[in-house]
């Protein structure tokens, strides 16, 4: 006797649910084309969610071509049928193609994993590991001078720390986390919220991590990595509209 297959359960992250609610509100005309969405604080209160989740949802809607996000100005509803909006959506993602991990979730995971990975690297790093990290840091400085959104040196530095830890599982995990950075949502978040000052601070933070690892000081390496990632998370948690 054959049984009819049950439909698969669709799993979504919270920001995806929020984006869906806002899409429906735009499609119904509640938020008309050209109008501005309520401030993120108000949206968070109405939906009973965190402002961080609202922020991720707004970025997701922008990469779909549904809204235009401008830090300090607000979030304007676009005409989804207009060529510009349609092109933006086609070039990036559709709702079904949204990444399973939001940018702020990713930073939270990195904060948990990479702080202890740095401490472990401080215990086990060889002279060759330290030299490789220095080369990656030098490349990071060059990357920022050419294009602030280049990540080659940054990625090599963080993966080099995981490699220096001597733990293959941590290297796999850190690599996987970094692979999640290369999504339209993540790239748009970085474009909106990073500043030249943040790049300078990031290089200084990485230098402190390197110095702690070279000195074989696990506590200092852990603290330096935590400080770096906490700064990035705080930057990405800024309100889209200042003061809201």
Backbone torsions as a table, in degrees:
resi	resn	phi	psi	omega
1	UNK	NA	124.8	-177.9
2	UNK	-90.0	145.6	179.7
3	UNK	-114.4	139.4	176.9
4	UNK	-70.7	133.7	-178.9
5	UNK	-67.3	140.0	175.4
6	UNK	-77.0	146.1	178.9
7	UNK	-68.3	142.3	178.8
8	UNK	-65.4	147.2	177.0
9	UNK	-82.1	128.1	-179.9
10	UNK	-84.3	120.6	178.5
11	UNK	-101.5	134.5	-179.6
12	UNK	-134.3	149.8	171.8
13	UNK	-77.5	161.0	-177.4
14	UNK	-58.2	-42.8	-177.7
15	UNK	-62.8	-29.8	178.8
16	UNK	-70.1	-38.1	176.0
17	UNK	-63.6	-43.6	179.9
18	UNK	-62.1	-44.7	178.5
19	UNK	-59.8	-38.4	178.7
20	UNK	-64.0	-42.3	177.8
21	UNK	-61.9	-43.7	-179.5
22	UNK	-68.3	-37.1	176.6
23	UNK	-60.5	-44.9	179.7
24	UNK	-62.1	-38.6	179.3
25	UNK	-66.5	-35.7	177.4
26	UNK	-72.2	-41.8	-179.0
27	UNK	-65.4	-31.9	-178.9
28	UNK	-79.8	-10.9	-179.2
29	UNK	93.0	-0.5	177.9
30	UNK	-60.2	-41.4	172.8
31	UNK	-112.6	101.2	-174.0
32	UNK	-76.8	162.3	178.4
33	UNK	-59.1	130.6	-179.8
34	UNK	92.0	-15.8	179.2
35	UNK	-81.7	166.9	178.4
36	UNK	-105.2	138.7	175.7
37	UNK	-68.1	156.7	175.5
38	UNK	-59.2	157.8	177.3
39	UNK	-55.7	152.0	-175.9
40	UNK	-61.3	-31.9	177.4
41	UNK	-61.9	-43.2	179.9
42	UNK	-66.4	-42.6	177.8
43	UNK	-61.2	-42.4	-180.0
44	UNK	-62.5	-41.8	179.2
45	UNK	-65.5	-43.4	-178.7
46	UNK	-64.5	-38.9	-175.4
47	UNK	-90.3	-11.8	-179.5
48	UNK	69.8	36.8	-179.1
49	UNK	-130.0	175.3	179.4
50	UNK	-78.8	155.9	176.6
51	UNK	-65.1	-31.8	178.6
52	UNK	-62.4	-41.3	179.0
53	UNK	-67.1	-38.4	175.8
54	UNK	-61.9	-42.2	-178.4
55	UNK	-61.4	-43.4	178.3
56	UNK	-64.0	-39.1	179.1
57	UNK	-63.4	-40.4	179.8
58	UNK	-65.3	-39.0	177.1
59	UNK	-65.3	-40.6	178.3
60	UNK	-60.8	-41.7	179.1
61	UNK	-66.5	-33.0	179.6
62	UNK	-68.7	-42.9	-178.2
63	UNK	-71.0	-12.5	172.8
64	UNK	-89.0	-5.0	-179.7
65	UNK	81.3	17.8	-178.5
66	UNK	-91.6	-27.3	179.9
67	UNK	-140.3	165.2	173.5
68	UNK	-117.6	120.0	-177.6
69	UNK	-101.5	127.9	176.5
70	UNK	-133.4	115.9	179.8
71	UNK	-61.1	128.3	-180.0
72	UNK	90.8	-11.7	-178.7
73	UNK	-116.7	-43.3	179.9
74	UNK	131.2	-167.4	-175.4
75	UNK	-122.6	113.3	-176.2
76	UNK	-102.2	137.6	179.2
77	UNK	-76.8	131.5	179.4
78	UNK	-102.4	162.8	174.0
79	UNK	-81.1	109.0	-175.8
80	UNK	-63.9	-22.1	-179.2
81	UNK	-89.3	-9.4	-179.5
82	UNK	-69.9	148.8	-177.8
83	UNK	-53.3	-42.5	-176.8
84	UNK	-64.8	-45.1	-178.7
85	UNK	-67.5	-42.7	-179.5
86	UNK	-63.2	-39.9	179.8
87	UNK	-64.5	-40.4	179.9
88	UNK	-62.9	-43.7	-179.6
89	UNK	-65.8	-41.9	-178.0
90	UNK	-68.6	-32.8	-176.1
91	UNK	-77.7	-17.6	-174.0
92	UNK	-116.3	-91.2	-177.0
93	UNK	-141.4	157.9	166.6
94	UNK	-103.3	166.4	178.7
95	UNK	-53.4	-35.8	-178.9
96	UNK	-69.6	-20.8	-176.3
97	UNK	-99.7	7.9	-178.0
98	UNK	-60.9	144.1	-179.7
99	UNK	-65.3	147.9	-178.1
100	UNK	-73.2	-13.5	-176.7
101	UNK	-122.4	126.2	177.1
102	UNK	-79.1	158.8	-178.0
103	UNK	-57.8	-39.8	-177.9
104	UNK	-75.0	-34.2	173.1
105	UNK	-61.9	-41.5	-179.6
106	UNK	-61.4	-44.0	179.3
107	UNK	-64.5	-37.2	178.6
108	UNK	-63.8	-42.4	178.5
109	UNK	-65.2	-41.3	179.0
110	UNK	-64.2	-37.0	179.3
111	UNK	-62.3	-38.1	178.8
112	UNK	-70.5	-48.1	-171.5
113	UNK	-79.7	-47.3	-169.0
114	UNK	-77.1	-20.7	176.5
115	UNK	-66.8	-45.5	179.7
116	UNK	-73.8	-29.8	176.0
117	UNK	-63.8	-39.8	177.9
118	UNK	-64.3	-40.6	178.5
119	UNK	-63.1	-41.4	179.3
120	UNK	-67.1	-37.7	177.8
121	UNK	-63.1	-36.2	178.8
122	UNK	-63.8	-27.8	178.7
123	UNK	-78.7	-34.7	-167.6
124	UNK	-114.9	-6.9	-174.4
125	UNK	-61.7	136.9	174.8
126	UNK	-93.1	172.5	176.8
127	UNK	-60.8	-36.1	178.7
128	UNK	-66.2	-38.3	177.4
129	UNK	-61.9	-44.5	-179.4
130	UNK	-63.4	-40.7	178.3
131	UNK	-63.7	-40.4	178.9
132	UNK	-64.8	-39.3	177.9
133	UNK	-65.3	-37.9	178.0
134	UNK	-64.3	-40.2	177.9
135	UNK	-64.1	-39.8	178.9
136	UNK	-65.6	-39.3	178.0
137	UNK	-64.9	-41.1	176.9
138	UNK	-61.0	-41.0	178.6
139	UNK	-65.6	-37.7	178.8
140	UNK	-60.4	-42.3	177.9
141	UNK	-61.6	-43.7	179.2
142	UNK	-65.6	-39.4	178.7
143	UNK	-59.5	-46.6	-178.0
144	UNK	-64.3	-33.3	179.5
145	UNK	-69.1	-32.9	-178.3
146	UNK	-86.2	-46.7	-176.5
147	UNK	-156.5	113.4	-175.9
148	UNK	-58.4	-19.5	-177.4
149	UNK	-95.8	4.6	174.7
150	UNK	-73.9	138.2	-175.8
151	UNK	-120.9	4.3	-172.2
152	UNK	-57.3	-51.1	-179.4
153	UNK	-66.9	-39.9	179.1
154	UNK	-61.3	-48.1	179.1
155	UNK	-61.2	-46.3	-178.9
156	UNK	-60.6	-36.7	-180.0
157	UNK	-64.6	-49.6	-176.9
158	UNK	-69.0	-38.6	176.7
159	UNK	-69.4	-31.7	176.6
160	UNK	-64.4	-36.6	176.3
161	UNK	-64.3	-44.8	178.9
162	UNK	-62.1	-39.1	178.1
163	UNK	-65.4	-39.9	-179.4
164	UNK	-68.8	-19.7	178.5
165	UNK	-67.1	-21.9	-179.5
166	UNK	79.7	8.1	-177.4
167	UNK	-112.4	111.2	-175.9
168	UNK	-64.7	-33.1	179.7
169	UNK	-65.8	-41.0	178.0
170	UNK	-65.8	-38.5	177.1
171	UNK	-61.4	-41.8	178.4
172	UNK	-63.2	-44.6	-177.7
173	UNK	-66.2	-46.5	-179.0
174	UNK	-64.3	-39.5	177.0
175	UNK	-61.0	-44.1	179.1
176	UNK	-62.5	-43.2	178.2
177	UNK	-62.0	-41.5	-179.4
178	UNK	-69.5	-31.7	177.2
179	UNK	-62.2	-27.0	179.4
180	UNK	-74.2	-10.6	178.8
181	UNK	-73.1	-20.0	-172.9
182	UNK	-96.2	60.3	176.7
183	UNK	-125.2	155.4	178.9
184	UNK	-56.4	-38.7	179.5
185	UNK	-63.1	-46.9	-179.1
186	UNK	-62.7	-44.6	-178.6
187	UNK	-63.9	-38.6	179.3
188	UNK	-68.9	-39.2	177.9
189	UNK	-59.7	-43.4	-179.8
190	UNK	-66.3	-40.2	178.9
191	UNK	-61.9	-39.5	-177.0
192	UNK	-71.9	-38.7	-166.1
193	UNK	-112.4	-13.6	179.8
194	UNK	-82.9	149.7	-178.9
195	UNK	-133.8	163.0	175.6
196	UNK	-55.1	-36.6	179.2
197	UNK	-63.8	-34.8	178.6
198	UNK	-67.3	-37.1	178.9
199	UNK	-64.4	-42.5	178.2
200	UNK	-62.4	-44.9	179.6
201	UNK	-63.5	-37.0	-179.3
202	UNK	-64.3	-41.8	178.0
203	UNK	-62.6	-43.6	177.9
204	UNK	-62.0	-41.3	178.5
205	UNK	-61.8	-44.9	-179.9
206	UNK	-63.8	-37.3	179.1
207	UNK	-63.5	-39.1	178.4
208	UNK	-66.3	-38.5	176.6
209	UNK	-62.2	-46.1	-179.7
210	UNK	-61.2	-44.3	-179.8
211	UNK	-61.6	-39.5	179.6
212	UNK	-67.9	-39.6	178.3
213	UNK	-67.2	-43.4	179.1
214	UNK	-62.4	-31.1	179.6
215	UNK	-85.9	0.2	-178.4
216	UNK	54.5	48.1	-179.6
217	UNK	-115.5	91.6	-176.2
218	UNK	-58.1	-42.0	-177.9
219	UNK	-63.1	-42.6	179.8
220	UNK	-68.2	-37.9	178.8
221	UNK	-65.3	-43.2	178.0
222	UNK	-60.6	-46.7	-178.4
223	UNK	-64.7	-41.7	-178.9
224	UNK	-65.8	-41.3	178.9
225	UNK	-68.0	-40.5	179.0
226	UNK	-62.5	-42.3	179.9
227	UNK	-62.1	-43.5	-178.8
228	UNK	-61.8	-52.1	-175.9
229	UNK	-69.9	-32.1	176.8
230	UNK	-66.1	-36.0	177.6
231	UNK	-65.0	-43.1	179.1
232	UNK	-64.3	-44.3	179.9
233	UNK	-62.0	-41.0	178.8
234	UNK	-63.0	-40.0	178.9
235	UNK	-63.5	-44.7	-179.2
236	UNK	-71.4	-15.1	-179.6
237	UNK	-90.9	1.6	177.4
238	UNK	-61.8	146.4	177.5
239	UNK	-67.3	145.0	177.7
240	UNK	-65.7	-38.3	175.0
241	UNK	-108.4	116.8	-175.9
242	UNK	-55.4	136.5	177.5
243	UNK	81.5	2.5	-179.4
244	UNK	-112.7	NA	NA
